[in-house]
């Protein structure tokens, strides 16, 4: 499953599993660009980053309930 999660800037492999949201493969890069430009819910030294996770990662279970979706150019954070 492809997810977008808050990561430490410069160390993107370190991410906050609780912030993980699932995204579609097709729109992941567009959503990522919008989230980082608007600094959506980010603190200093954080960025949104795309991660590929499976059922062995905690982020997988958080992302099953939350998603970022894009429709008509508008990105929304929603429950699945």
C-alpha positions as CSV (number, residue, x, y, z in Angstrom):
1,X,0.0,0.0,0.0
2,X,1.3,3.5,-0.8
3,X,1.0,6.0,2.0
4,X,2.0,9.6,2.7
5,X,3.3,10.3,6.2
6,X,5.1,13.0,8.1
7,X,8.8,12.4,8.0
8,X,11.9,14.1,9.4
9,X,13.5,16.4,6.8
10,X,16.7,14.9,5.5
11,X,15.9,11.5,7.0
12,X,12.7,10.5,5.2
13,X,13.0,6.9,6.2
14,X,12.0,8.1,9.7
15,X,8.3,8.7,9.7
16,X,5.4,9.1,12.1
17,X,3.2,6.0,11.6
18,X,0.2,7.7,13.2
19,X,0.2,10.4,10.4
20,X,0.0,7.9,7.6
21,X,-2.8,8.3,5.0
22,X,-3.3,6.0,2.0
23,X,-3.1,7.5,-1.4
24,X,-3.7,6.1,-4.9
25,X,-0.6,5.3,-7.0
26,X,-1.8,7.7,-9.7
27,X,-2.3,10.8,-7.6
28,X,0.4,10.3,-4.9
29,X,3.0,12.8,-6.3
30,X,0.4,15.5,-6.9
31,X,-1.0,15.2,-3.4
32,X,2.5,15.2,-2.0
33,X,3.4,18.4,-3.8
34,X,0.3,20.2,-2.5
35,X,0.8,19.1,1.1
36,X,4.4,20.2,1.2
37,X,3.7,23.5,-0.5
38,X,0.9,24.4,2.0
39,X,2.8,22.8,4.9
40,X,-0.3,21.0,5.9
41,X,-0.1,20.1,9.7
42,X,3.7,20.2,9.6
43,X,6.1,21.3,12.4
44,X,9.6,22.6,11.8
45,X,11.9,20.1,10.2
46,X,9.1,17.9,8.9
47,X,8.0,17.1,5.4
48,X,5.3,14.8,3.9
49,X,6.9,11.8,2.1
50,X,5.6,8.8,0.1
51,X,6.2,5.4,1.6
52,X,5.4,1.9,0.5
53,X,4.2,-0.2,3.4
54,X,2.8,-3.7,4.0
55,X,0.9,-5.4,6.8
56,X,4.1,-5.6,8.9
57,X,4.3,-1.8,9.4
58,X,2.2,0.1,11.9
59,X,1.5,2.7,9.3
60,X,-0.5,0.2,7.3
61,X,-3.1,-0.1,10.1
62,X,-3.4,3.7,10.6
63,X,-3.7,4.2,6.8
64,X,-6.5,1.7,6.5
65,X,-8.8,4.3,8.1
66,X,-7.5,7.6,6.7
67,X,-6.8,8.8,3.1
68,X,-5.8,11.8,1.1
69,X,-7.9,12.1,-2.0
70,X,-7.8,14.6,-4.8
71,X,-10.9,15.6,-6.8
72,X,-11.1,18.5,-9.2
73,X,-7.8,19.8,-8.0
74,X,-8.8,19.9,-4.3
75,X,-6.9,17.6,-1.8
76,X,-9.0,16.4,1.1
77,X,-8.2,14.4,4.2
78,X,-11.0,11.9,4.8
79,X,-11.9,8.8,6.7
80,X,-12.2,5.6,4.6
